[in-house]
């Protein structure tokens, strides 16, 4: 259902939202939902062509969009991006740290460079974005939302790198909530579960596994990009004005059974 069925279309009018990794997937879905309630949108990613396509989609929704290539591992590139945000709008109200990297790899086969790459994009990149955005967020008494994952609190096979990075992100979130609360800046995390149409789900459901994997989720279905977008808008809205330092898990109950693979095995061993 469209977000404007729940929130007024002017909810975020005049507000500015920056989403790292905003060119595709969940992050682009978050951007679309902020655009639908009137926000100006800034997005970044490593490929200008990709974020230009996303910007065109957002502009079709009526949003004013700034799309600038930036590698979150490079602090100077984020400083340049935030300078452009200040020049265009003079403010920043919401930062969504969504840039991430991941792949499946057994720990004994994972290279040191592979581990470092994921930690650098996810964890270092999130800190870089927050630090670069601090002065603008302080002025607006804004909010930060991190995109975490179940790997942060449940061990998953072949995800030692992502688990370490996401656990670090959630600790970063709590520390910033503690330290920056005095400036009126709120800091929270969203941990999405399996979301249909995303690259992560496509990788996990090869070979006809999609239906069987969905049965391992207590709600019996995949989530949608818009469901995560609705949650991100709520966390940035006045409705969540007293929520900070909190991890919100939006996974249909998937992690209640442990890792998704273990849950699938349990489901397969149970008679219908």
C-alpha positions in Angstrom: 0.0 0.0 0.0 1.2 3.5 -0.8 2.8 5.4 2.1 0.4 8.3 1.6 -2.4 5.9 2.7 -0.8 6.2 6.2 1.1 9.5 6.2 0.2 12.9 4.8 2.0 13.7 1.5 3.4 16.8 3.1 4.9 15.0 6.2 8.5 15.7 5.2 7.9 18.8 3.0 11.0 21.0 3.0 13.1 18.3 4.8 16.3 17.0 3.2 17.2 13.3 3.3 20.6 11.8 2.3 20.8 8.1 1.6 24.1 6.4 1.0 24.0 3.5 -1.5 20.7 5.0 -2.7 20.9 3.8 -6.3 19.1 0.5 -5.9 17.4 -2.1 -3.8 16.2 -1.3 -0.3 17.9 2.1 -0.2 16.2 3.3 -3.4 12.9 2.0 -2.0 13.6 4.1 1.1 14.3 7.1 -1.1 11.1 6.6 -3.0 9.0 6.6 0.2 10.7 9.8 1.5 10.0 11.4 -1.9 6.4 10.4 -1.7 6.0 12.4 1.5 7.6 15.6 0.2 11.3 15.3 1.1 14.2 16.6 -1.0 16.5 13.6 -1.7 20.3 13.3 -2.0 21.7 9.9 -3.0 25.2 8.7 -3.5 26.8 5.5 -4.8 30.1 4.6 -6.5 28.7 4.7 -10.0 27.3 8.0 -11.4 25.4 6.3 -14.1 23.5 4.1 -11.6 22.6 6.9 -9.3 21.5 9.1 -12.2 19.0 6.4 -13.2 17.7 6.3 -9.6 17.6 10.1 -9.5 15.4 10.2 -12.7 13.0 7.7 -11.0 12.8 9.9 -7.9 12.3 13.1 -10.0 9.3 11.4 -11.6 7.8 11.3 -8.2 8.1 15.0 -7.9 11.2 15.1 -5.7 14.1 17.5 -6.0 17.2 15.2 -6.2 20.9 15.6 -5.8 22.8 12.5 -7.1 26.6 12.6 -6.7 29.0 9.7 -7.0 30.8 9.0 -3.7 32.7 6.1 -2.2 31.7 6.0 1.5 35.2 4.6 2.3 36.7 7.9 1.2 35.9 10.6 3.8 36.9 13.4 1.4 34.3 12.3 -1.1 31.6 12.4 1.6 32.7 15.9 2.7 32.3 17.0 -0.9 28.8 15.5 -1.1 27.7 17.2 2.2 29.1 20.5 0.9 26.9 20.0 -2.2 23.9 19.3 0.0 24.5 22.5 2.0 25.0 24.5 -1.1 21.7 23.2 -2.7 19.4 23.2 0.4 21.3 24.7 3.3 20.2 21.8 5.6 20.2 18.1 6.2 17.4 16.5 8.3 17.9 12.8 7.8 20.9 10.6 7.1 20.3 7.0 6.0 23.5 4.9 6.1 22.6 2.2 3.6 25.8 1.6 1.6 26.9 -2.0 2.0 28.8 -4.8 0.4 28.4 -8.5 0.9 28.9 -11.9 -0.6 28.8 -15.6 0.5 32.2 -17.0 1.7 33.2 -19.7 4.2 35.4 -18.1 6.8 38.3 -20.5 6.0 38.2 -19.3 2.4 37.6 -15.6 3.0 40.6 -13.5 2.2 41.8 -10.7 4.5 41.1 -8.2 1.7 37.5 -9.6 1.4 36.9 -9.2 5.1 38.3 -5.7 5.1 36.3 -4.6 2.0 33.0 -5.4 3.7 34.0 -3.8 7.0 35.3 -0.7 5.2 32.1 -0.2 3.2 29.6 -1.0 5.9 31.2 0.1 9.2 33.8 2.6 8.2 31.5 4.0 5.5 28.7 4.5 8.0 31.0 6.4 10.4 32.4 8.5 7.6 28.9 9.5 6.5 27.8 10.4 10.1 31.0 12.4 10.8 30.7 14.3 7.5 27.0 15.0 8.2 27.4 15.9 11.9 27.4 19.7 11.6 24.3 19.8 9.4 22.4 17.3 11.6 23.3 19.3 14.7 21.8 22.4 13.1 18.6 20.6 12.2 18.5 18.3 15.3 18.1 15.6 12.7 18.2 11.8 12.8 20.4 8.9 11.5 19.1 5.6 10.4 21.5 2.7 9.8 20.5 -0.3 7.7 21.7 -3.3 9.7 20.9 -7.0 9.2 20.1 -10.1 11.2 23.8 -11.2 10.8 24.5 -8.5 13.5 23.0 -10.7 16.2 22.5 -14.2 14.7 25.5 -16.1 13.3 24.9 -17.1 9.7 27.0 -19.5 7.7 29.4 -17.8 5.2 28.7 -14.4 6.7 31.5 -13.8 9.2 32.5 -10.6 7.5 29.0 -9.2 7.2 28.1 -10.2 10.7 31.1 -8.4 12.2 30.4 -5.3 10.1 26.7 -5.1 11.0 27.4 -5.7 14.7 29.8 -2.9 14.6 27.2 -0.7 12.9 24.7 -1.3 15.7 27.2 -0.5 18.4 28.1 2.7 16.5 24.4 3.5 16.4 24.1 3.2 20.1 27.2 5.2 20.8 26.1 8.0 18.6 22.6 8.0 20.3 24.4 8.3 23.6 26.9 11.0 22.6 24.9 13.1 20.1 21.6 13.0 21.9 22.7 16.2 23.6 22.5 17.9 20.2 19.0 16.5 19.5 20.3 14.0 17.0 18.5 10.6 17.2 20.2 7.4 16.0 18.5 4.1 15.2 19.0 0.9 13.2 16.6 -1.1 10.9 17.5 -4.8 10.4 15.5 -5.9 7.4 14.8 -9.6 6.8 14.5 -11.2 3.4 13.1 -8.6 1.1 11.6 -9.7 -2.3 13.2 -8.4 -5.4 16.6 -7.7 -3.8 20.0 -9.1 -4.7 20.4 -10.7 -1.3 17.2 -12.8 -1.8 18.1 -13.7 -5.4 21.4 -15.1 -4.2 19.7 -17.2 -1.4 16.9 -18.6 -3.5 18.6 -20.1 -6.5 17.5 -23.5 -7.8 13.8 -23.3 -6.9 14.4 -22.4 -3.2 12.3 -19.3 -3.1 9.0 -20.9 -1.9 10.8 -23.2 0.5 12.8 -20.3 2.0 9.6 -18.3 2.4 8.0 -21.1 4.4 10.9 -20.8 6.9 9.7 -17.2 7.8 7.0 -17.2 10.5 4.8 -14.8 8.6 5.2 -17.1 5.6 6.3 -14.4 3.1 9.1 -12.1 2.1 9.0 -8.5 3.0 8.7 -5.7 0.5 11.0 -2.7 -0.1 8.2 -0.4 0.7 7.7 -1.9 4.1 11.2 -1.0 5.0 10.7 2.4 3.4 7.6 3.0 5.5 9.6 2.1 8.7 12.4 4.5 7.7 10.0 7.3 7.2 8.4 6.6 10.6 11.7 6.7 12.4 12.6 10.0 10.8 9.2 11.5 11.6 7.8 13.4 14.6 6.0 10.2 15.5 9.3 8.7 16.6 10.7 11.8 18.3 11.5 9.9 21.5 13.0 6.8 19.9 16.8 6.7 19.8 19.5 4.0 20.4 17.1 1.3 19.1 17.4 -1.6 16.7 14.1 -2.4 15.0 14.0 -5.8 13.3 11.6 -6.0 10.4 12.0 -9.6 9.2 8.6 -11.3 9.5 10.1 -13.2 12.5 12.7 -15.0 10.4 15.5 -14.6 13.0 13.4 -16.1 15.7 14.4 -19.5 14.4 18.1 -18.8 14.3 19.8 -18.3 10.9 17.6 -18.7 7.8 19.3 -21.8 6.7 18.8 -23.5 10.1 15.1 -22.5 10.0 14.7 -23.9 6.5 16.1 -27.3 7.7 13.8 -27.3 10.6 10.8 -26.6 8.4 11.8 -29.3 5.9 12.0 -31.9 8.6 8.5 -31.2 9.9 5.5 -33.0 8.4 2.9 -30.8 6.7 
